[in-house]
């Protein structure tokens, strides 16, 4: 079980693991050891609340495929175990972020005094610029 909150968990059977070779520098070890981990989570089939699934699928994330599969690649560490733990931690954080819903924005309007000050300053600037112009008679 992967506990997201004290009341919400995800069964480990929903998570698919694949070991792949890590990218980047690392000498000869990188070419022969599959230490990087691909974690795949199909959001549609996992037993999460429907509201959470909709919110997660609405997130604009490059790790989310069109089919609704989240792919996390972990290759920070030299061992498969540490990369697996890193991928699980990132998945947990992503799911926790999906739980938080932003409060709806309350539209506000500027006060009458602020509107008056703004228009008065615009009129003042216009008057200053008009005084720089040449008179019409010249």
C-alpha positions in Angstrom: 0.0 0.0 0.0 1.1 3.5 -0.8 -0.4 5.9 1.7 -1.1 9.3 0.2 -3.0 10.7 3.2 -4.0 8.9 6.5 -7.4 8.0 4.8 -6.4 7.6 1.2 -4.1 4.9 -0.2 -3.1 3.3 -3.5 -2.5 -0.4 -3.9 0.9 -1.3 -5.1 -0.7 -3.6 -7.7 -1.7 -0.5 -9.7 1.9 0.6 -10.2 3.9 -0.9 -13.0 7.7 -0.8 -12.7 10.3 -1.1 -15.5 14.1 -1.0 -15.0 15.9 0.8 -17.7 19.5 2.0 -18.3 20.1 5.5 -16.9 21.1 8.4 -19.2 24.0 10.7 -18.8 27.5 10.2 -17.5 28.5 7.4 -15.2 31.3 5.6 -17.0 31.1 1.9 -17.9 28.6 1.2 -15.1 25.9 3.1 -17.0 26.2 0.8 -20.0 25.7 -2.5 -18.2 23.4 -1.8 -15.2 19.7 -1.0 -15.5 19.5 1.3 -12.4 16.9 3.8 -13.7 13.2 3.1 -13.0 10.1 3.9 -15.0 7.0 4.1 -12.9 3.7 3.8 -14.7 0.3 4.5 -13.2 -2.9 4.2 -15.2 -5.2 6.8 -13.5 -8.4 5.4 -15.1 -8.0 1.9 -13.6 -6.6 2.7 -10.2 -9.1 2.8 -7.3 -9.0 6.6 -6.5 -12.0 8.8 -5.9 -13.5 10.0 -9.2 -13.2 13.7 -8.3 -9.4 13.2 -7.7 -9.0 11.3 -11.0 -10.7 14.2 -12.9 -8.5 16.7 -11.2 -5.3 14.7 -12.0 -6.2 14.2 -15.6 -6.9 17.9 -15.9 -3.3 18.8 -14.8 -1.2 19.9 -17.7 1.9 17.7 -17.1 4.3 16.4 -19.7 4.6 13.1 -17.7 0.9 12.4 -18.4 0.1 10.7 -21.7 -3.1 11.2 -23.7 -4.3 7.8 -22.5 -4.1 9.0 -18.9 -1.0 7.1 -17.9 1.5 8.9 -15.6 5.1 8.0 -16.3 7.8 9.0 -13.8 11.4 8.3 -14.6 13.8 8.2 -11.7 17.5 8.1 -12.4 19.1 10.3 -9.7 20.7 7.6 -7.7 23.1 4.7 -8.6 20.9 1.9 -7.2 17.6 0.6 -8.4 16.2 0.6 -4.8 16.9 4.3 -4.2 15.5 5.2 -7.6 12.4 3.2 -6.8 11.9 5.1 -3.5 12.5 8.4 -5.3 9.8 7.5 -7.9 7.3 6.6 -5.2 8.0 9.8 -3.3 7.4 11.9 -6.5 4.2 9.9 -7.2 3.0 10.5 -3.7 3.7 14.2 -3.9 2.0 14.5 -7.3 -1.2 12.8 -5.9 -1.1 15.0 -2.8 -0.9 18.1 -5.1 -3.9 16.8 -6.9 -5.9 16.6 -3.7 -5.6 20.4 -3.0 -8.2 22.4 -4.8 -7.6 26.1 -5.3 -10.3 28.3 -3.8 -12.5 30.0 -6.3 -11.4 33.5 -7.2 -13.6 36.3 -5.9 -13.9 39.1 -8.5 -13.2 42.6 -7.0 -13.7 46.1 -8.3 -11.6 49.2 -7.7 -13.0 51.7 -5.2 -14.6 55.0 -6.5 -11.7 57.1 -5.0 -9.1 54.9 -6.7 -10.9 55.4 -10.0 -11.1 59.1 -9.5 -7.4 59.4 -8.6 -6.5 57.4 -11.7 -8.6 59.6 -14.0 -7.3 62.8 -12.3 -3.7 61.8 -12.9 -4.4 61.0 -16.5 -6.0 64.4 -17.0 -3.0 66.1 -15.3 -0.5 64.3 -17.6 -2.6 65.2 -20.7 -2.6 68.9 -19.6 1.2 68.8 -19.1 1.7 67.4 -22.6 -0.8 69.9 -24.1 1.3 72.8 -22.6 4.4 71.6 -24.5 2.6 72.0 -27.9 3.1 75.1 -30.0 0.2 77.5 -30.0 -2.1 77.3 -33.0 -1.3 80.9 -34.3 2.4 80.3 -34.9 
